[in-house]
């Protein structure tokens, strides 16, 4: 399948169960970490939110 990466490049990617194993460029990796760090997650069991 065709995908648009976080660094705005279009490429063909595997969409099977192992599809998440495709390689990541430095810019996409940095952006993925930035996005993950900015997400708010719920801490199970204590009813509080952690940034």
C-alpha positions as a Markdown table, in Angstrom:
| # | Residue | x | y | z |
|---|---|---|---|---|
| 1 | Unk | 0.0 | 0.0 | 0.0 |
| 2 | Unk | 1.1 | 3.6 | -0.5 |
| 3 | Unk | 1.7 | 5.7 | 2.5 |
| 4 | Unk | 2.7 | 9.3 | 3.2 |
| 5 | Unk | 5.4 | 9.4 | 5.9 |
| 6 | Unk | 5.9 | 11.9 | 8.6 |
| 7 | Unk | 8.6 | 13.6 | 6.6 |
| 8 | Unk | 6.2 | 13.9 | 3.7 |
| 9 | Unk | 7.6 | 11.2 | 1.4 |
| 10 | Unk | 5.4 | 8.8 | -0.4 |
| 11 | Unk | 6.4 | 5.2 | -0.3 |
| 12 | Unk | 5.2 | 1.6 | -0.7 |
| 13 | Unk | 4.7 | -0.1 | 2.7 |
| 14 | Unk | 3.9 | -3.6 | 3.8 |
| 15 | Unk | 0.5 | -3.8 | 5.5 |
| 16 | Unk | 0.8 | -7.3 | 6.9 |
| 17 | Unk | 1.2 | -8.3 | 10.5 |
| 18 | Unk | 4.9 | -7.5 | 10.3 |
| 19 | Unk | 4.3 | -4.2 | 8.4 |
| 20 | Unk | 5.4 | -2.1 | 11.4 |
| 21 | Unk | 8.9 | -3.4 | 10.9 |
| 22 | Unk | 9.6 | -1.2 | 7.9 |
| 23 | Unk | 12.6 | 1.1 | 8.3 |
| 24 | Unk | 12.3 | 4.7 | 9.5 |
| 25 | Unk | 14.4 | 7.7 | 8.5 |
| 26 | Unk | 15.9 | 10.0 | 11.1 |
| 27 | Unk | 13.4 | 12.8 | 10.6 |
| 28 | Unk | 10.4 | 10.4 | 10.9 |
| 29 | Unk | 11.8 | 8.8 | 14.0 |
| 30 | Unk | 12.3 | 12.2 | 15.6 |
| 31 | Unk | 8.8 | 13.3 | 14.7 |
| 32 | Unk | 7.3 | 10.1 | 16.0 |
| 33 | Unk | 9.0 | 10.6 | 19.3 |
| 34 | Unk | 7.8 | 14.2 | 19.5 |
| 35 | Unk | 4.2 | 13.1 | 18.8 |
| 36 | Unk | 4.4 | 10.3 | 21.4 |
| 37 | Unk | 5.9 | 12.6 | 24.1 |
| 38 | Unk | 3.1 | 15.2 | 23.5 |
| 39 | Unk | 0.3 | 12.7 | 24.0 |
| 40 | Unk | -1.6 | 12.5 | 27.3 |
| 41 | Unk | -2.0 | 9.0 | 28.7 |
| 42 | Unk | -4.3 | 7.6 | 31.4 |
| 43 | Unk | -2.5 | 5.7 | 34.2 |
| 44 | Unk | -4.6 | 2.6 | 34.8 |
| 45 | Unk | -6.1 | 2.2 | 38.3 |
| 46 | Unk | -5.4 | 5.5 | 40.0 |
| 47 | Unk | -7.9 | 7.7 | 38.1 |
| 48 | Unk | -5.3 | 10.4 | 37.3 |
| 49 | Unk | -3.9 | 11.6 | 34.0 |
| 50 | Unk | -0.2 | 11.8 | 33.2 |
| 51 | Unk | 1.2 | 13.9 | 30.4 |
